[in-house]
Amino acid sequence: MKRQLVAGCISISSFSVHNLNSKALTMVRKPWTRKSQRLKKIHQNPLRVRTTMNRSHRASAPGFFNRLPAEVIDMILDQLSVLDISVFSMVSKEITSYVVNYISSLAWKNKTIIQSFHCSRSLQQRSTAVHYRQLGLLFKRCTLLLPTKERLKFIFSKFSQIPCYMLEQCSSSGCIGFSRFGIFLETLIAGWDELECHRVFNYLCELTNLMQKTEAVLKTKPGLKGYQEKQLRLFCRQVLLDPWLNQPNCQFWLVQLLKPWPIFSQAHLLLILYGPLLPEGFLGWQNLVDTVLPHDALRDLANGIHILFGELEVKGWTTDSMLAILEELTAIPQPWHVENVARLLVLCGSRTCYTILTSKAVNGRFTEISELLIYIILVCEKDGFSMSWAVKLVQHIYKSLSSAPEKFVFIQKLENKFTEITRELLDSFLIGNHAEDRETFLMLTILMDSNAHFHTLLIKTLLK
């Protein structure tokens, strides 16, 4: 029955178009020799005024869909895909209003917006990703003429009652609701200006109580609210940060998340968002302090720092801001293992590493940067990074010092630190237990190899 009604509507529209085309052909076939007769008739009746159909008249004229019952229109829309409806909604204001009414129904919401977010098959997950990108286009197009505030109110009213989109409301560990919400949001607001994006952020904060939940986590000792930390990370990453491939867009959202808080809390939140995770998905706070982490565990955090400080032209952010946040970052929950700090600096890249170490050198913190440099050299040897880069780093710091005595002290501290760390490892090996002997000896061997490799390249550079 439904398909017959739809077919009937299409037949009616086809018949109308056919009649219109027939009339047009008849008019074209009339000879132009009768033009004088038409002009004569007009002059004989001076009260007759020729009217033209302008755009406003056409818009107010009853359309084909006005003649159809609402149920029939719904049946027609039921036959269209989400993408087809989004395109169809741009035909006219009249069609837009039909589409808005159609997608506002509870039945459509239950059928189209609420999907299976706890699916495990990759093929099914890919299909829901495409579906939510198309939903983003639909809501973008059918609310195009509304003010931003009204658009957001209408759109998020359809999503706010779904637990998988809200913080701390879905208990499933494998839920993909946040990531689908992020795909939808990125598609919806792509191309919006900064002011509109600020409104989106404020509306989301109000909808999810994001700021209050963030404050509750930041006021607690790291790790005590593991579930809330995990939920905050997943929501912010999958909804606001990860969907954006463009760094400036991702940076905008990260700045919005960090800006309301003091420096210490900014560092704490940055670690929640990008810090290393345990296999269970919770943050491994104590591992930063007690364990030497592989570079894969710290790569995410380095990417977060690069997103935040990759473009320092952002309003209110300076090099001093970067230094202050990183100082706080590497002391949460307690001062990190030095090798973890060194590995993070290597992963952050030349610009960040140069800026931080040069700042410490200019302020006379030679002992601190000497230890960091030894571990950076060690990391380069262990992880396969270029030792030439470490040599250039030392040269860069050396040239940043203004006086000869400062340069001498810097080199002296660096060489003494090599000897000191080597002696500590040797002592640990000699008095250590059997379980740790092999690891300590391996560390000592790598340090000696890195020392020889570094100095070989340094002397080669100086002799050129």
Buried (B, 14 or more C-beta within 10 A) or exposed (E): EEEEBBEEBEEEEEEEEEEEEEEEEEEEEEEEEEEEEEEEEEEEEEEEEEEEEEEEEEEEEEBEBEEBEEEBBBBBBBEBEBBEBBEBBEEBEBBBEBBBBBBEEEEBBEEBBBBEBEBEEEEEBEEBBEBBBBBBBBBBBBBEEBEBEEBBEBBBEBBEEBEBBBBBEBEEEEBBBBBBBBBBBBBBBBEBEEEBBBBBBBBBBEBBBBBEBBBEBBEEEBEEBBEBBBBBBBBBBBBBBBBBEEBEBBBBBBBBBBEEBEBBBBBBBBBBBBBBBEEEEBBBBEBBBEBBBEBEBBBBBBBBBBBBBBEEEBEEBEEEBBBBBBBBBBBBBEEBBBBBBBBBBBBBBEEBBBBBBBBBBEEEBBBBBBBBBBBBBBBBBBEEBEBBBBBBBBEBBBEBBEEEEBBEBBBEBBBEBBEBBBEEBBEBBEEBEEEEEEEBBEBBEBBBEBBEBBBEBBEEEEEE
